Amino acid sequence: MKKRLHVIYSGTVQGVGFRFTTENIARELGLAGWVKNLNDGRVEIVAEAEHEPLREFLKRIDEYFQPNIVDAQIDWLEASLESSDFGVKF
């Protein structure tokens, strides 16, 4: 069953390649959704897929950006996107 993952990362997560790295990881795992910078310096992600690829997605982001991430607000929801692609929102 597909799930929706909504995450807001805070820390030094802008200006370090966070969005583009996240996009590459998501595409490797076949996720749908988007990533974007917020005006307050945080990064927001919405991703949809089966539960296990989403868990792997979070793991890879944490491994890659562990020194940059101070906090992650993670919410698991029911899937609702109609897109099958993942991209960067500006």
PDB file of N, CA, C and O in Angstrom:
ATOM      1  N   MET A   1       0.835  -1.183   0.000  1.00  0.00           N
ATOM      2  CA  MET A   1       0.000   0.000   0.000  1.00  0.00           C
ATOM      3  C   MET A   1       0.884   1.252   0.000  1.00  0.00           C
ATOM      4  O   MET A   1       1.806   1.379   0.806  1.00  0.00           O
ATOM      5  N   LYS A   2       0.588   2.150  -0.901  1.00  0.00           N
ATOM      6  CA  LYS A   2       1.375   3.372  -0.984  1.00  0.00           C
ATOM      7  C   LYS A   2       1.088   4.289   0.190  1.00  0.00           C
ATOM      8  O   LYS A   2      -0.025   4.349   0.712  1.00  0.00           O
ATOM      9  N   LYS A   3       2.138   5.004   0.585  1.00  0.00           N
ATOM     10  CA  LYS A   3       2.049   5.973   1.678  1.00  0.00           C
ATOM     11  C   LYS A   3       2.569   7.312   1.189  1.00  0.00           C
ATOM     12  O   LYS A   3       3.263   7.396   0.176  1.00  0.00           O
ATOM     13  N   ARG A   4       2.225   8.348   1.921  1.00  0.00           N
ATOM     14  CA  ARG A   4       2.726   9.693   1.663  1.00  0.00           C
ATOM     15  C   ARG A   4       3.594  10.098   2.835  1.00  0.00           C
ATOM     16  O   ARG A   4       3.191   9.977   3.992  1.00  0.00           O
ATOM     17  N   LEU A   5       4.775  10.574   2.533  1.00  0.00           N
ATOM     18  CA  LEU A   5       5.735  11.026   3.533  1.00  0.00           C
ATOM     19  C   LEU A   5       5.860  12.534   3.413  1.00  0.00           C
ATOM     20  O   LEU A   5       6.150  13.056   2.336  1.00  0.00           O
ATOM     21  N   HIS A   6       5.641  13.233   4.521  1.00  0.00           N
ATOM     22  CA  HIS A   6       5.815  14.694   4.554  1.00  0.00           C
ATOM     23  C   HIS A   6       6.885  14.983   5.595  1.00  0.00           C
ATOM     24  O   HIS A   6       6.733  14.648   6.770  1.00  0.00           O
ATOM     25  N   VAL A   7       7.981  15.616   5.147  1.00  0.00           N
ATOM     26  CA  VAL A   7       9.106  15.883   6.041  1.00  0.00           C
ATOM     27  C   VAL A   7       9.530  17.339   5.908  1.00  0.00           C
ATOM     28  O   VAL A   7       9.588  17.889   4.809  1.00  0.00           O
ATOM     29  N   ILE A   8       9.826  17.949   7.050  1.00  0.00           N
ATOM     30  CA  ILE A   8      10.439  19.274   7.068  1.00  0.00           C
ATOM     31  C   ILE A   8      11.744  19.152   7.833  1.00  0.00           C
ATOM     32  O   ILE A   8      11.763  18.834   9.022  1.00  0.00           O
ATOM     33  N   TYR A   9      12.844  19.416   7.119  1.00  0.00           N
ATOM     34  CA  TYR A   9      14.180  19.365   7.706  1.00  0.00           C
ATOM     35  C   TYR A   9      14.632  20.766   8.085  1.00  0.00           C
ATOM     36  O   TYR A   9      14.408  21.727   7.350  1.00  0.00           O
ATOM     37  N   SER A  10      15.274  20.866   9.246  1.00  0.00           N
ATOM     38  CA  SER A  10      15.881  22.135   9.640  1.00  0.00           C
ATOM     39  C   SER A  10      17.344  21.899   9.974  1.00  0.00           C
ATOM     40  O   SER A  10      17.766  20.776  10.247  1.00  0.00           O
ATOM     41  N   GLY A  11      18.101  22.980   9.946  1.00  0.00           N
ATOM     42  CA  GLY A  11      19.540  22.925  10.146  1.00  0.00           C
ATOM     43  C   GLY A  11      20.198  23.684   9.014  1.00  0.00           C
ATOM     44  O   GLY A  11      19.630  24.643   8.492  1.00  0.00           O
ATOM     45  N   THR A  12      21.384  23.266   8.635  1.00  0.00           N
ATOM     46  CA  THR A  12      22.058  23.864   7.483  1.00  0.00           C
ATOM     47  C   THR A  12      21.698  23.020   6.267  1.00  0.00           C
ATOM     48  O   THR A  12      22.506  22.229   5.780  1.00  0.00           O
ATOM     49  N   VAL A  13      20.473  23.201   5.787  1.00  0.00           N
ATOM     50  CA  VAL A  13      19.948  22.345   4.727  1.00  0.00           C
ATOM     51  C   VAL A  13      19.710  23.100   3.412  1.00  0.00           C
ATOM     52  O   VAL A  13      19.237  22.517   2.437  1.00  0.00           O
ATOM     53  N   GLN A  14      20.033  24.369   3.390  1.00  0.00           N
ATOM     54  CA  GLN A  14      19.960  25.124   2.143  1.00  0.00           C
ATOM     55  C   GLN A  14      21.365  25.545   1.750  1.00  0.00           C
ATOM     56  O   GLN A  14      22.191  25.870   2.603  1.00  0.00           O
ATOM     57  N   GLY A  15      21.626  25.537   0.451  1.00  0.00           N
ATOM     58  CA  GLY A  15      22.935  25.918  -0.049  1.00  0.00           C
ATOM     59  C   GLY A  15      23.977  24.819   0.037  1.00  0.00           C
ATOM     60  O   GLY A  15      25.171  25.083  -0.101  1.00  0.00           O
ATOM     61  N   VAL A  16      23.534  23.574   0.267  1.00  0.00           N
ATOM     62  CA  VAL A  16      24.464  22.443   0.393  1.00  0.00           C
ATOM     63  C   VAL A  16      24.133  21.314  -0.591  1.00  0.00           C
ATOM     64  O   VAL A  16      24.644  20.203  -0.452  1.00  0.00           O
ATOM     65  N   GLY A  17      23.282  21.596  -1.580  1.00  0.00           N
ATOM     66  CA  GLY A  17      22.885  20.582  -2.551  1.00  0.00           C
ATOM     67  C   GLY A  17      21.800  19.644  -2.064  1.00  0.00           C
ATOM     68  O   GLY A  17      21.600  18.574  -2.639  1.00  0.00           O
ATOM     69  N   PHE A  18      21.098  20.032  -1.014  1.00  0.00           N
ATOM     70  CA  PHE A  18      20.094  19.169  -0.390  1.00  0.00           C
ATOM     71  C   PHE A  18      18.972  18.798  -1.364  1.00  0.00           C
ATOM     72  O   PHE A  18      18.622  17.625  -1.491  1.00  0.00           O
ATOM     73  N   ARG A  19      18.408  19.802  -2.053  1.00  0.00           N
ATOM     74  CA  ARG A  19      17.278  19.526  -2.951  1.00  0.00           C
ATOM     75  C   ARG A  19      17.670  18.608  -4.098  1.00  0.00           C
ATOM     76  O   ARG A  19      16.947  17.662  -4.412  1.00  0.00           O
ATOM     77  N   PHE A  20      18.795  18.877  -4.716  1.00  0.00           N
ATOM     78  CA  PHE A  20      19.179  18.098  -5.888  1.00  0.00           C
ATOM     79  C   PHE A  20      19.639  16.692  -5.517  1.00  0.00           C
ATOM     80  O   PHE A  20      19.402  15.746  -6.270  1.00  0.00           O
ATOM     81  N   THR A  21      20.286  16.545  -4.380  1.00  0.00           N
ATOM     82  CA  THR A  21      20.652  15.214  -3.891  1.00  0.00           C
ATOM     83  C   THR A  21      19.397  14.427  -3.547  1.00  0.00           C
ATOM     84  O   THR A  21      19.287  13.244  -3.872  1.00  0.00           O
ATOM     85  N   THR A  22      18.454  15.089  -2.888  1.00  0.00           N
ATOM     86  CA  THR A  22      17.181  14.456  -2.537  1.00  0.00           C
ATOM     87  C   THR A  22      16.439  14.011  -3.793  1.00  0.00           C
ATOM     88  O   THR A  22      15.875  12.917  -3.834  1.00  0.00           O
ATOM     89  N   GLU A  23      16.441  14.861  -4.811  1.00  0.00           N
ATOM     90  CA  GLU A  23      15.779  14.515  -6.063  1.00  0.00           C
ATOM     91  C   GLU A  23      16.419  13.274  -6.688  1.00  0.00           C
ATOM     92  O   GLU A  23      15.707  12.386  -7.159  1.00  0.00           O
ATOM     93  N   ASN A  24      17.751  13.200  -6.699  1.00  0.00           N
ATOM     94  CA  ASN A  24      18.444  12.044  -7.271  1.00  0.00           C
ATOM     95  C   ASN A  24      18.127  10.762  -6.510  1.00  0.00           C
ATOM     96  O   ASN A  24      17.884   9.720  -7.118  1.00  0.00           O
ATOM     97  N   ILE A  25      18.128  10.838  -5.181  1.00  0.00           N
ATOM     98  CA  ILE A  25      17.805   9.668  -4.358  1.00  0.00           C
ATOM     99  C   ILE A  25      16.374   9.213  -4.640  1.00  0.00           C
ATOM    100  O   ILE A  25      16.118   8.024  -4.828  1.00  0.00           O
ATOM    101  N   ALA A  26      15.451  10.166  -4.668  1.00  0.00           N
ATOM    102  CA  ALA A  26      14.039   9.842  -4.896  1.00  0.00           C
ATOM    103  C   ALA A  26      13.838   9.180  -6.256  1.00  0.00           C
ATOM    104  O   ALA A  26      13.082   8.217  -6.378  1.00  0.00           O
ATOM    105  N   ARG A  27      14.508   9.693  -7.262  1.00  0.00           N
ATOM    106  CA  ARG A  27      14.359   9.112  -8.605  1.00  0.00           C
ATOM    107  C   ARG A  27      14.964   7.714  -8.672  1.00  0.00           C
ATOM    108  O   ARG A  27      14.415   6.835  -9.336  1.00  0.00           O
ATOM    109  N   GLU A  28      16.100   7.496  -7.985  1.00  0.00           N
ATOM    110  CA  GLU A  28      16.695   6.151  -7.935  1.00  0.00           C
ATOM    111  C   GLU A  28      15.731   5.151  -7.321  1.00  0.00           C
ATOM    112  O   GLU A  28      15.684   3.991  -7.731  1.00  0.00           O
ATOM    113  N   LEU A  29      14.963   5.603  -6.335  1.00  0.00           N
ATOM    114  CA  LEU A  29      14.044   4.716  -5.624  1.00  0.00           C
ATOM    115  C   LEU A  29      12.648   4.675  -6.242  1.00  0.00           C
ATOM    116  O   LEU A  29      11.786   3.936  -5.767  1.00  0.00           O
ATOM    117  N   GLY A  30      12.418   5.458  -7.293  1.00  0.00           N
ATOM    118  CA  GLY A  30      11.122   5.449  -7.970  1.00  0.00           C
ATOM    119  C   GLY A  30      10.018   6.157  -7.224  1.00  0.00           C
ATOM    120  O   GLY A  30       8.853   5.775  -7.340  1.00  0.00           O
ATOM    121  N   LEU A  31      10.359   7.194  -6.448  1.00  0.00           N
ATOM    122  CA  LEU A  31       9.358   7.922  -5.669  1.00  0.00           C
ATOM    123  C   LEU A  31       8.700   9.011  -6.509  1.00  0.00           C
ATOM    124  O   LEU A  31       9.271   9.487  -7.491  1.00  0.00           O
ATOM    125  N   ALA A  32       7.507   9.390  -6.112  1.00  0.00           N
ATOM    126  CA  ALA A  32       6.812  10.538  -6.688  1.00  0.00           C
ATOM    127  C   ALA A  32       6.802  11.637  -5.631  1.00  0.00           C
ATOM    128  O   ALA A  32       6.826  11.353  -4.434  1.00  0.00           O
ATOM    129  N   GLY A  33       6.766  12.900  -6.078  1.00  0.00           N
ATOM    130  CA  GLY A  33       6.665  13.996  -5.124  1.00  0.00           C
ATOM    131  C   GLY A  33       7.554  15.156  -5.471  1.00  0.00           C
ATOM    132  O   GLY A  33       7.866  15.385  -6.640  1.00  0.00           O
ATOM    133  N   TRP A  34       7.970  15.901  -4.446  1.00  0.00           N
ATOM    134  CA  TRP A  34       8.768  17.095  -4.660  1.00  0.00           C
ATOM    135  C   TRP A  34       9.542  17.484  -3.409  1.00  0.00           C
ATOM    136  O   TRP A  34       9.274  17.007  -2.307  1.00  0.00           O
ATOM    137  N   VAL A  35      10.517  18.373  -3.620  1.00  0.00           N
ATOM    138  CA  VAL A  35      11.317  18.947  -2.542  1.00  0.00           C
ATOM    139  C   VAL A  35      11.442  20.431  -2.834  1.00  0.00           C
ATOM    140  O   VAL A  35      11.583  20.827  -3.991  1.00  0.00           O
ATOM    141  N   LYS A  36      11.391  21.263  -1.784  1.00  0.00           N
ATOM    142  CA  LYS A  36      11.553  22.701  -1.996  1.00  0.00           C
ATOM    143  C   LYS A  36      12.122  23.377  -0.752  1.00  0.00           C
ATOM    144  O   LYS A  36      11.936  22.920   0.376  1.00  0.00           O
ATOM    145  N   ASN A  37      12.822  24.483  -1.001  1.00  0.00           N
ATOM    146  CA  ASN A  37      13.313  25.322   0.088  1.00  0.00           C
ATOM    147  C   ASN A  37      12.162  26.164   0.624  1.00  0.00           C
ATOM    148  O   ASN A  37      11.309  26.627  -0.133  1.00  0.00           O
ATOM    149  N   LEU A  38      12.153  26.353   1.931  1.00  0.00           N
ATOM    150  CA  LEU A  38      11.189  27.257   2.559  1.00  0.00           C
ATOM    151  C   LEU A  38      11.890  28.572   2.872  1.00  0.00           C
ATOM    152  O   LEU A  38      13.110  28.613   3.026  1.00  0.00           O
ATOM    153  N   ASN A  39      11.118  29.636   2.963  1.00  0.00           N
ATOM    154  CA  ASN A  39      11.680  30.967   3.202  1.00  0.00           C
ATOM    155  C   ASN A  39      12.414  31.089   4.533  1.00  0.00           C
ATOM    156  O   ASN A  39      13.263  31.967   4.689  1.00  0.00           O
ATOM    157  N   ASP A  40      12.103  30.227   5.486  1.00  0.00           N
ATOM    158  CA  ASP A  40      12.720  30.319   6.818  1.00  0.00           C
ATOM    159  C   ASP A  40      14.002  29.494   6.950  1.00  0.00           C
ATOM    160  O   ASP A  40      14.535  29.360   8.051  1.00  0.00           O
ATOM    161  N   GLY A  41      14.510  28.931   5.827  1.00  0.00           N
ATOM    162  CA  GLY A  41      15.762  28.181   5.862  1.00  0.00           C
ATOM    163  C   GLY A  41      15.599  26.677   5.964  1.00  0.00           C
ATOM    164  O   GLY A  41      16.583  25.942   5.894  1.00  0.00           O
ATOM    165  N   ARG A  42      14.363  26.207   6.128  1.00  0.00           N
ATOM    166  CA  ARG A  42      14.118  24.766   6.179  1.00  0.00           C
ATOM    167  C   ARG A  42      13.863  24.227   4.777  1.00  0.00           C
ATOM    168  O   ARG A  42      13.721  24.991   3.822  1.00  0.00           O
ATOM    169  N   VAL A  43      13.808  22.889   4.666  1.00  0.00           N
ATOM    170  CA  VAL A  43      13.490  22.219   3.402  1.00  0.00           C
ATOM    171  C   VAL A  43      12.295  21.309   3.639  1.00  0.00           C
ATOM    172  O   VAL A  43      12.238  20.589   4.636  1.00  0.00           O
ATOM    173  N   GLU A  44      11.336  21.347   2.712  1.00  0.00           N
ATOM    174  CA  GLU A  44      10.124  20.531   2.802  1.00  0.00           C
ATOM    175  C   GLU A  44      10.139  19.479   1.699  1.00  0.00           C
ATOM    176  O   GLU A  44      10.510  19.758   0.559  1.00  0.00           O
ATOM    177  N   ILE A  45       9.728  18.265   2.060  1.00  0.00           N
ATOM    178  CA  ILE A  45       9.648  17.154   1.111  1.00  0.00           C
ATOM    179  C   ILE A  45       8.285  16.488   1.231  1.00  0.00           C
ATOM    180  O   ILE A  45       7.778  16.262   2.330  1.00  0.00           O
ATOM    181  N   VAL A  46       7.705  16.180   0.081  1.00  0.00           N
ATOM    182  CA  VAL A  46       6.533  15.315   0.008  1.00  0.00           C
ATOM    183  C   VAL A  46       6.894  14.199  -0.958  1.00  0.00           C
ATOM    184  O   VAL A  46       7.279  14.460  -2.098  1.00  0.00           O
ATOM    185  N   ALA A  47       6.772  12.964  -0.510  1.00  0.00           N
ATOM    186  CA  ALA A  47       7.127  11.819  -1.357  1.00  0.00           C
ATOM    187  C   ALA A  47       6.106  10.703  -1.155  1.00  0.00           C
ATOM    188  O   ALA A  47       5.586  10.499  -0.059  1.00  0.00           O
ATOM    189  N   GLU A  48       5.837   9.987  -2.246  1.00  0.00           N
ATOM    190  CA  GLU A  48       4.912   8.866  -2.183  1.00  0.00           C
ATOM    191  C   GLU A  48       5.504   7.629  -2.847  1.00  0.00           C
ATOM    192  O   GLU A  48       6.167   7.703  -3.882  1.00  0.00           O
ATOM    193  N   ALA A  49       5.245   6.510  -2.223  1.00  0.00           N
ATOM    194  CA  ALA A  49       5.680   5.203  -2.731  1.00  0.00           C
ATOM    195  C   ALA A  49       5.218   4.159  -1.722  1.00  0.00           C
ATOM    196  O   ALA A  49       4.484   4.465  -0.782  1.00  0.00           O
ATOM    197  N   GLU A  50       5.658   2.924  -1.933  1.00  0.00           N
ATOM    198  CA  GLU A  50       5.441   1.891  -0.926  1.00  0.00           C
ATOM    199  C   GLU A  50       6.270   2.256   0.309  1.00  0.00           C
ATOM    200  O   GLU A  50       7.210   3.046   0.226  1.00  0.00           O
ATOM    201  N   HIS A  51       5.915   1.680   1.432  1.00  0.00           N
ATOM    202  CA  HIS A  51       6.538   2.037   2.710  1.00  0.00           C
ATOM    203  C   HIS A  51       8.059   1.823   2.722  1.00  0.00           C
ATOM    204  O   HIS A  51       8.802   2.688   3.185  1.00  0.00           O
ATOM    205  N   GLU A  52       8.513   0.690   2.222  1.00  0.00           N
ATOM    206  CA  GLU A  52       9.943   0.365   2.301  1.00  0.00           C
ATOM    207  C   GLU A  52      10.833   1.320   1.504  1.00  0.00           C
ATOM    208  O   GLU A  52      11.863   1.742   2.031  1.00  0.00           O
ATOM    209  N   PRO A  53      10.492   1.687   0.255  1.00  0.00           N
ATOM    210  CA  PRO A  53      11.314   2.676  -0.446  1.00  0.00           C
ATOM    211  C   PRO A  53      11.339   4.031   0.271  1.00  0.00           C
ATOM    212  O   PRO A  53      12.349   4.734   0.231  1.00  0.00           O
ATOM    213  N   LEU A  54      10.252   4.393   0.912  1.00  0.00           N
ATOM    214  CA  LEU A  54      10.226   5.655   1.664  1.00  0.00           C
ATOM    215  C   LEU A  54      11.153   5.597   2.869  1.00  0.00           C
ATOM    216  O   LEU A  54      11.824   6.580   3.185  1.00  0.00           O
ATOM    217  N   ARG A  55      11.195   4.461   3.538  1.00  0.00           N
ATOM    218  CA  ARG A  55      12.119   4.293   4.669  1.00  0.00           C
ATOM    219  C   ARG A  55      13.569   4.370   4.190  1.00  0.00           C
ATOM    220  O   ARG A  55      14.409   4.984   4.849  1.00  0.00           O
ATOM    221  N   GLU A  56      13.861   3.755   3.055  1.00  0.00           N
ATOM    222  CA  GLU A  56      15.208   3.807   2.473  1.00  0.00           C
ATOM    223  C   GLU A  56      15.562   5.239   2.081  1.00  0.00           C
ATOM    224  O   GLU A  56      16.704   5.666   2.257  1.00  0.00           O
ATOM    225  N   PHE A  57      14.608   5.970   1.560  1.00  0.00           N
ATOM    226  CA  PHE A  57      14.775   7.375   1.201  1.00  0.00           C
ATOM    227  C   PHE A  57      15.213   8.194   2.421  1.00  0.00           C
ATOM    228  O   PHE A  57      16.187   8.943   2.352  1.00  0.00           O
ATOM    229  N   LEU A  58      14.493   8.048   3.528  1.00  0.00           N
ATOM    230  CA  LEU A  58      14.849   8.763   4.760  1.00  0.00           C
ATOM    231  C   LEU A  58      16.241   8.363   5.248  1.00  0.00           C
ATOM    232  O   LEU A  58      17.022   9.213   5.676  1.00  0.00           O
ATOM    233  N   LYS A  59      16.540   7.091   5.182  1.00  0.00           N
ATOM    234  CA  LYS A  59      17.845   6.588   5.621  1.00  0.00           C
ATOM    235  C   LYS A  59      18.972   7.218   4.811  1.00  0.00           C
ATOM    236  O   LYS A  59      19.968   7.676   5.372  1.00  0.00           O
ATOM    237  N   ARG A  60      18.812   7.238   3.487  1.00  0.00           N
ATOM    238  CA  ARG A  60      19.860   7.804   2.634  1.00  0.00           C
ATOM    239  C   ARG A  60      20.036   9.305   2.859  1.00  0.00           C
ATOM    240  O   ARG A  60      21.164   9.799   2.885  1.00  0.00           O
ATOM    241  N   ILE A  61      18.947  10.023   3.019  1.00  0.00           N
ATOM    242  CA  ILE A  61      19.050  11.462   3.299  1.00  0.00           C
ATOM    243  C   ILE A  61      19.780  11.678   4.617  1.00  0.00           C
ATOM    244  O   ILE A  61      20.665  12.529   4.711  1.00  0.00           O
ATOM    245  N   ASP A  62      19.408  10.908   5.633  1.00  0.00           N
ATOM    246  CA  ASP A  62      20.062  11.039   6.941  1.00  0.00           C
ATOM    247  C   ASP A  62      21.550  10.716   6.854  1.00  0.00           C
ATOM    248  O   ASP A  62      22.367  11.412   7.458  1.00  0.00           O
ATOM    249  N   GLU A  63      21.910   9.682   6.120  1.00  0.00           N
ATOM    250  CA  GLU A  63      23.325   9.313   5.981  1.00  0.00           C
ATOM    251  C   GLU A  63      24.115  10.400   5.261  1.00  0.00           C
ATOM    252  O   GLU A  63      25.234  10.725   5.657  1.00  0.00           O
ATOM    253  N   TYR A  64      23.535  10.957   4.211  1.00  0.00           N
ATOM    254  CA  TYR A  64      24.242  11.938   3.396  1.00  0.00           C
ATOM    255  C   TYR A  64      24.346  13.296   4.096  1.00  0.00           C
ATOM    256  O   TYR A  64      25.384  13.955   4.031  1.00  0.00           O
ATOM    257  N   PHE A  65      23.274  13.707   4.761  1.00  0.00           N
ATOM    258  CA  PHE A  65      23.224  15.059   5.332  1.00  0.00           C
ATOM    259  C   PHE A  65      23.221  15.087   6.852  1.00  0.00           C
ATOM    260  O   PHE A  65      22.858  16.102   7.444  1.00  0.00           O
ATOM    261  N   GLN A  66      23.614  14.006   7.489  1.00  0.00           N
ATOM    262  CA  GLN A  66      23.600  13.919   8.951  1.00  0.00           C
ATOM    263  C   GLN A  66      24.255  15.122   9.622  1.00  0.00           C
ATOM    264  O   GLN A  66      23.702  15.629  10.599  1.00  0.00           O
ATOM    265  N   PRO A  67      25.413  15.609   9.146  1.00  0.00           N
ATOM    266  CA  PRO A  67      26.028  16.761   9.816  1.00  0.00           C
ATOM    267  C   PRO A  67      25.229  18.056   9.655  1.00  0.00           C
ATOM    268  O   PRO A  67      25.410  18.995  10.430  1.00  0.00           O
ATOM    269  N   ASN A  68      24.349  18.109   8.654  1.00  0.00           N
ATOM    270  CA  ASN A  68      23.598  19.331   8.368  1.00  0.00           C
ATOM    271  C   ASN A  68      22.237  19.388   9.037  1.00  0.00           C
ATOM    272  O   ASN A  68      21.706  20.473   9.275  1.00  0.00           O
ATOM    273  N   ILE A  69      21.669  18.231   9.342  1.00  0.00           N
ATOM    274  CA  ILE A  69      20.298  18.165   9.850  1.00  0.00           C
ATOM    275  C   ILE A  69      20.279  18.321  11.367  1.00  0.00           C
ATOM    276  O   ILE A  69      20.947  17.586  12.095  1.00  0.00           O
ATOM    277  N   VAL A  70      19.494  19.299  11.825  1.00  0.00           N
ATOM    278  CA  VAL A  70      19.299  19.511  13.251  1.00  0.00           C
ATOM    279  C   VAL A  70      18.006  18.840  13.712  1.00  0.00           C
ATOM    280  O   VAL A  70      17.946  18.283  14.808  1.00  0.00           O
ATOM    281  N   ASP A  71      16.966  18.897  12.865  1.00  0.00           N
ATOM    282  CA  ASP A  71      15.668  18.335  13.220  1.00  0.00           C
ATOM    283  C   ASP A  71      14.937  17.899  11.960  1.00  0.00           C
ATOM    284  O   ASP A  71      15.122  18.477  10.890  1.00  0.00           O
ATOM    285  N   ALA A  72      14.106  16.873  12.099  1.00  0.00           N
ATOM    286  CA  ALA A  72      13.254  16.415  11.003  1.00  0.00           C
ATOM    287  C   ALA A  72      11.865  16.147  11.561  1.00  0.00           C
ATOM    288  O   ALA A  72      11.689  15.297  12.434  1.00  0.00           O
ATOM    289  N   GLN A  73      10.886  16.872  11.054  1.00  0.00           N
ATOM    290  CA  GLN A  73       9.490  16.639  11.421  1.00  0.00           C
ATOM    291  C   GLN A  73       8.919  15.702  10.363  1.00  0.00           C
ATOM    292  O   GLN A  73       8.773  16.089   9.203  1.00  0.00           O
ATOM    293  N   ILE A  74       8.600  14.482  10.753  1.00  0.00           N
ATOM    294  CA  ILE A  74       8.182  13.453   9.808  1.00  0.00           C
ATOM    295  C   ILE A  74       6.738  13.054  10.080  1.00  0.00           C
ATOM    296  O   ILE A  74       6.375  12.711  11.205  1.00  0.00           O
ATOM    297  N   ASP A  75       5.916  13.106   9.026  1.00  0.00           N
ATOM    298  CA  ASP A  75       4.524  12.677   9.110  1.00  0.00           C
ATOM    299  C   ASP A  75       4.258  11.640   8.037  1.00  0.00           C
ATOM    300  O   ASP A  75       4.624  11.828   6.876  1.00  0.00           O
ATOM    301  N   TRP A  76       3.621  10.544   8.426  1.00  0.00           N
ATOM    302  CA  TRP A  76       3.202   9.494   7.492  1.00  0.00           C
ATOM    303  C   TRP A  76       1.708   9.646   7.261  1.00  0.00           C
ATOM    304  O   TRP A  76       0.923   9.690   8.208  1.00  0.00           O
ATOM    305  N   LEU A  77       1.317   9.725   5.978  1.00  0.00           N
ATOM    306  CA  LEU A  77      -0.078   9.947   5.620  1.00  0.00           C
ATOM    307  C   LEU A  77      -0.504   8.957   4.532  1.00  0.00           C
ATOM    308  O   LEU A  77       0.305   8.172   4.038  1.00  0.00           O
ATOM    309  N   GLU A  78      -1.774   9.012   4.174  1.00  0.00           N
ATOM    310  CA  GLU A  78      -2.262   8.202   3.063  1.00  0.00           C
ATOM    311  C   GLU A  78      -1.821   8.845   1.751  1.00  0.00           C
ATOM    312  O   GLU A  78      -1.763  10.071   1.650  1.00  0.00           O
ATOM    313  N   ALA A  79      -1.514   8.033   0.754  1.00  0.00           N
ATOM    314  CA  ALA A  79      -1.078   8.535  -0.547  1.00  0.00           C
ATOM    315  C   ALA A  79      -2.183   9.345  -1.206  1.00  0.00           C
ATOM    316  O   ALA A  79      -3.362   9.005  -1.106  1.00  0.00           O
ATOM    317  N   SER A  80      -1.783  10.439  -1.894  1.00  0.00           N
ATOM    318  CA  SER A  80      -2.786  11.264  -2.564  1.00  0.00           C
ATOM    319  C   SER A  80      -2.277  11.957  -3.826  1.00  0.00           C
ATOM    320  O   SER A  80      -3.065  12.597  -4.522  1.00  0.00           O
ATOM    321  N   LEU A  81      -0.991  11.850  -4.140  1.00  0.00           N
ATOM    322  CA  LEU A  81      -0.462  12.512  -5.332  1.00  0.00           C
ATOM    323  C   LEU A  81      -0.912  11.788  -6.595  1.00  0.00           C
ATOM    324  O   LEU A  81      -1.107  10.573  -6.602  1.00  0.00           O
ATOM    325  N   GLU A  82      -1.070  12.561  -7.651  1.00  0.00           N
ATOM    326  CA  GLU A  82      -1.426  11.967  -8.930  1.00  0.00           C
ATOM    327  C   GLU A  82      -0.223  11.898  -9.855  1.00  0.00           C
ATOM    328  O   GLU A  82      -0.327  11.382 -10.968  1.00  0.00           O
ATOM    329  N   SER A  83       0.911  12.408  -9.412  1.00  0.00           N
ATOM    330  CA  SER A  83       2.122  12.421 -10.221  1.00  0.00           C
ATOM    331  C   SER A  83       2.899  11.128 -10.025  1.00  0.00           C
ATOM    332  O   SER A  83       2.778  10.462  -8.997  1.00  0.00           O
ATOM    333  N   SER A  84       3.706  10.783 -11.041  1.00  0.00           N
ATOM    334  CA  SER A  84       4.568   9.615 -10.900  1.00  0.00           C
ATOM    335  C   SER A  84       6.033  10.023 -10.964  1.00  0.00           C
ATOM    336  O   SER A  84       6.915   9.171 -11.074  1.00  0.00           O
ATOM    337  N   ASP A  85       6.290  11.316 -10.895  1.00  0.00           N
ATOM    338  CA  ASP A  85       7.638  11.854 -11.016  1.00  0.00           C
ATOM    339  C   ASP A  85       8.031  12.566  -9.725  1.00  0.00           C
ATOM    340  O   ASP A  85       7.178  12.882  -8.895  1.00  0.00           O
ATOM    341  N   PHE A  86       9.330  12.814  -9.564  1.00  0.00           N
ATOM    342  CA  PHE A  86       9.825  13.562  -8.412  1.00  0.00           C
ATOM    343  C   PHE A  86      10.655  14.721  -8.942  1.00  0.00           C
ATOM    344  O   PHE A  86      11.471  14.544  -9.846  1.00  0.00           O
ATOM    345  N   GLY A  87      10.444  15.922  -8.374  1.00  0.00           N
ATOM    346  CA  GLY A  87      11.184  17.075  -8.840  1.00  0.00           C
ATOM    347  C   GLY A  87      11.425  18.122  -7.764  1.00  0.00           C
ATOM    348  O   GLY A  87      10.956  18.007  -6.632  1.00  0.00           O
ATOM    349  N   VAL A  88      12.164  19.132  -8.152  1.00  0.00           N
ATOM    350  CA  VAL A  88      12.457  20.259  -7.279  1.00  0.00           C
ATOM    351  C   VAL A  88      11.448  21.352  -7.568  1.00  0.00           C
ATOM    352  O   VAL A  88      11.240  21.724  -8.723  1.00  0.00           O
ATOM    353  N   LYS A  89      10.817  21.872  -6.511  1.00  0.00           N
ATOM    354  CA  LYS A  89       9.925  23.021  -6.646  1.00  0.00           C
ATOM    355  C   LYS A  89      10.688  24.275  -6.297  1.00  0.00           C
ATOM    356  O   LYS A  89      11.487  24.286  -5.361  1.00  0.00           O
ATOM    357  N   PHE A  90      10.444  25.327  -7.044  1.00  0.00           N
ATOM    358  CA  PHE A  90      11.109  26.602  -6.771  1.00  0.00           C
ATOM    359  C   PHE A  90      10.095  27.635  -6.324  1.00  0.00           C
ATOM    360  O   PHE A  90      10.459  28.778  -6.046  1.00  0.00           O
TER     361      PHE A  90
END
